[in-house]
Each structure stands twice: as C-alpha cells, then as structure tokens.
C-alpha cells in the first residue's frame, strides 16, 4: 500500500466516527456519488457473477467482512479510480453501501 492510500485511510478513519451517517441525506449523497463516479460500472461487472454489477456485493467470495474492511476497500477503490472525493464523501459512500448491501453493525 502506497503512502497516498495509507494517508487516505488514516484521514478517513480519523474523520469517520463509529459509523458516520445512516441519515437519509448521507445515504442519498453516497448513492449519488457512486452514480457520478461510475461505481457499479465496468470494474465491478468484470468481477461479478454473470457480469451483473448488482451481484458484485452479494457474490459468495466476498472479501469485505466488516465495516472497517468496507471502509478500507472503498478507500482503495477511490484511489484506484482516481476519484477526487473528500473523507466525508467517502464516508457517505460507505454508509450507502452498508445500508444497501452489507448491513454491518
């Protein structure tokens, strides 16, 4: 993991309380940001069963098994995609993914 990814993870962890944002506005922002940044697009489709990006989050071999793991994975994806998102926006994406797919406590 490079310095940039480590710095992003550290900043995300420092600015995200135990779980920052199950409120409707935060979830809506997370879903909007996912759509605007191409989440659930070609990258997820290439890794999903039957090429269906919607199945990416429910496939049997999930690597994300905790809320902390979800935060780390979203930070990795944001870094790999080169998206320019601030820690609050990343936390909103985490909140939306957790509410819609993962359901971690």
C-alpha positions in Angstrom: 0.0 0.0 0.0 1.4 3.3 -1.0 1.7 6.4 1.1 -1.2 8.1 -0.7 -3.5 5.2 0.1 -2.3 5.0 3.7 -2.8 8.7 4.2 -6.4 8.5 2.8 -7.2 5.5 5.0 -5.8 7.4 8.1 -7.8 10.5 7.2 -10.9 8.5 6.6 -10.6 6.7 9.9 -9.9 9.9 11.8 -12.9 11.7 10.3 -15.4 8.9 10.5 -17.0 8.3 13.9 -18.0 4.8 14.9 -20.4 5.0 12.0 -20.8 8.3 10.4 -24.1 8.6 8.8 -27.1 6.4 8.4 -29.2 9.6 7.9 -31.2 9.9 4.7 -29.1 12.9 3.4 -25.8 11.0 3.8 -27.2 7.9 2.2 -28.6 9.9 -0.7 -25.2 11.6 -1.1 -23.4 8.3 -1.1 -25.7 6.8 -3.7 -25.4 10.0 -5.9 -21.6 9.9 -5.6 -21.5 6.2 -6.6 -23.5 7.0 -9.7 -21.5 10.1 -10.6 -18.1 8.2 -10.2 -19.1 5.1 -12.2 -19.3 2.8 -9.2 -21.1 -0.4 -10.2 -19.7 0.1 -13.7 -17.3 -2.0 -15.8 -14.9 -2.6 -12.9 -17.5 -4.3 -10.7 -19.1 -6.0 -13.7 -15.8 -7.7 -14.6 -15.6 -9.2 -11.1 -19.3 -10.0 -10.5 -21.1 -13.3 -11.2 -22.6 -13.3 -14.7 -21.1 -9.8 -15.3 -24.0 -8.2 -13.3 -22.6 -5.3 -11.2 -25.6 -5.6 -8.8 -24.4 -9.1 -7.8 -20.9 -7.8 -7.0 -21.9 -7.1 -3.4 -23.6 -10.4 -2.9 -21.2 -12.8 -4.5 -20.2 -15.8 -2.4 -16.5 -15.0 -2.2 -16.8 -11.5 -0.6 -13.5 -10.2 0.7 -15.2 -7.4 2.7 -16.3 -8.9 6.0 -16.6 -5.9 8.4 -17.4 -2.2 8.4 -13.7 -1.4 8.8 -12.9 -3.7 5.8 -15.6 -1.9 3.8 -14.0 1.5 4.7 -10.6 0.2 3.6 -12.0 -1.2 0.3 -13.9 1.9 -0.6 -10.7 4.0 0.0 -8.8 1.6 -2.2 -11.4 1.8 -5.0 -11.5 5.6 -4.8 -7.7 5.7 -5.0 -7.6 3.2 -7.9 -10.3 5.1 -9.8 -8.5 8.4 -9.2 -11.8 10.0 -7.9 -11.4 13.3 -6.1 -13.5 12.7 -3.1 -13.1 14.1 0.4 -13.3 11.9 3.5 -16.9 13.0 4.2 -17.9 11.9 0.7 -16.1 8.6 1.1 -17.9 8.1 4.4 -21.2 8.7 2.6 -20.4 6.0 0.0 -19.5 3.6 2.8 -22.8 4.4 4.5 -24.8 3.8 1.3 -23.0 0.6 0.5 -23.5 -0.6 4.1 -27.2 0.3 4.1 -27.9 -1.2 0.7 -25.8 -4.3 0.6 -23.6 -5.2 3.6 -25.6 -4.4 6.7 -22.7 -4.3 9.1 -23.4 -3.0 12.6 
